[in-house]
């Protein structure tokens, strides 16, 4: 049976995946020991309620530390919910990375939703081959089990959204939607769409 402890693993020099902070003091450790300047939580409200986590207290400590903090909740173990909300988490991580933040990404155990978010970011935004990205995460975060169904389903949804966006407002620099069966073209389309998301 899983029991909580605050632990993390560096996936890239600017992305760390770990367990959830339960108390404001845990944010202190993430800031000082993991060296993170931003925190992206994909933990759902239900998980926070189960563990008795005080959202307001965490945000207050993050503010005091000067840490950027964002929440993009996804439900644990529910692939359809993860598929639906994954894009929000990826866009938030992309914004933190673009701002030069060393980012701590967490769900509850740091094994499912957080690795899923990082996998999708690395492959869709950074252009790392999907197989390489998930292999890297699993090698560095022991026990990581990101849901491939959520990753692939969200990718399919995003490519459909890209076709619609291209038809509505695509410019000459946008990848050709007729060539999305080419992995390199599809990745460029995903990056174009995700970086254009508000």
N, C-alpha and C positions, 0 to 999 in steps of 0.2 A: 504494500500500500504506500502511495506517495505521501511524503511529509515535507512541508515547506522548509526551505532555508534560503537565504539570499545568496544566490550564486549566478555567475555569468560566464560568457565565453566571447572572446573577440572574434568576429567573423571577418571583418576587414579592418584596416587601421581607423576607420571612422564609424564602424557599426558594431555594436555589442548587443548580444541577445542574452536575456536572463530571466530570472523569476521576478514576480511582482514585488514592489516595495509594499510592505504591510504598514509601516509607520513612517513618520517624517524622518526619523533617524536613519532609516534605510536609504532615503534619498541623499542624505549626507554621505553615506558610504559610496553610493553610485557616483556622486559628484567627485569625491576626493580619491577614492580607491580605484574606481573604474575610469576615472578621468573624463566623465561624460558631461557635456554642457547642455544636452537636450534629452528629453524622455518622450518616447511615443508609446502610449498604452493602447493595446487592442483588447484589453480585458473588458468583459461585459459587466454591466451593472449587477447582474445576478451573481456573478463571481465575487464582486466586491462586497455585496451584501452577505454572502455566505461566509466570507472570511472576516467580516466586520471592519472593513477598511474605510477610513474616514477621508473621503475625497477632498473635502474642504481643507483639512489639515495638511494633506499632501501638497495641494496647490499653494497653500500659504508658505510652506517650507521651500517649495520650488521657486516661488517669487523671491523669497529672502535670499536664496542662493544665487539668484540671477539665472536660473535654469529655464530654458524654454520647455514647455510641457504641453502635449496634445493628446487627446483621447479620440480614438476611432474604433469603437467597440464592435466586436464580432462574438457571436455565441460559440461556446466551446462544443466541439463534436458535431455541429450541425453544418454540414457542407453547404447547403443552399444559402444559409445566412452568411457564411464566409465568402462564398462566391459573389453574393450581392454587395457586400461591404468592403471587400478586399481592395477595390480601386481607391476608396477613400484613404485607406491606410497607406497604400503605395504612394499616393500623391502627397500625403503629409510627410512621409519619409523622404521623398524626393525634394521637397521644399527645405527640410532640415539639412539635407546633404548639400544642396545648392548654397545654403547659407554658411557652409563650413563647420557645421556642428558635429561633434562626435556624439553619436546618438545611441541611447540605450533603448532597445525595443523589447517590450515584454507583454506577455499575456498573464497567465497565472503561474504555470510551471515553466514557461519559456521553452516549450517543446513542440507545440502545435501551431497556434495562430501567429506567434511572433516569428518563428522560422518561415512560415508561409509568406508573411509580409516581406521579409528580407529576400527570400528566393525570388519572389515576383519582381521586386525592385531591381535586383541585380540582373535578372534576365530581360526585363522589359525596358528599363531605363538605362542601365549601364551597358547592356548589350552582351552580357556574359552568356554563353550557351546554357540553356536551361539545365541540361544534365550536369554540367560543370558547377553551376551555382548550387544546386541541391546537394551535390557531392561535397562541396566545400562546407556547406552548413552542417551536414551530418558528420563530417570529419572533425569539425571544431566544436560542435555542440552535441555532446554525447546524448543519445536518446531522442534526438529531434525527429519528429514524425509529421512534417507538413503534409496537408491533404492534397494529393495531386489532382483529385476531382475538382476541388475549389480553384486551384491554380489554372487548370486547363479550361474549366468552364468560364471563369472570369476572362481569360484570354479570348475565348470565342466571343463572349459578349462585347468585349472592347473592340475587336476587329469589326463586328457588325456596326458598332457605334461609329467607328472610324469611317466606314463606307458612307454612313449617313452624313457625317460631318464634312467629308470631302465633297459630297454632292451639294451640300448647302453653302459651304464657304471655303473649300480647299483652294490653296494657292499653288503657284508653279513649283514651290519648293516641297510640296507634300508628296510623299511616295504614292505611286500609282496603285489605286485600289484593285486593279485588275491583276496585279502580280503578288497578291498576298499569300499565295502558296509558296513563294520563295521565302525561306526563314529570315534572310537578311532584310528583305523588303518589309515583311511583317513586323520585325523588331523595330525598324525605323518608323513604321506607322504607329506602333504602340507608344514609342517614345514621343513622337509628335503629338499624339492625342493626350497622353498623360501630362506632359509639360504645359499643355494648353488648358488643362483643367483648372478651375478657380480654386 
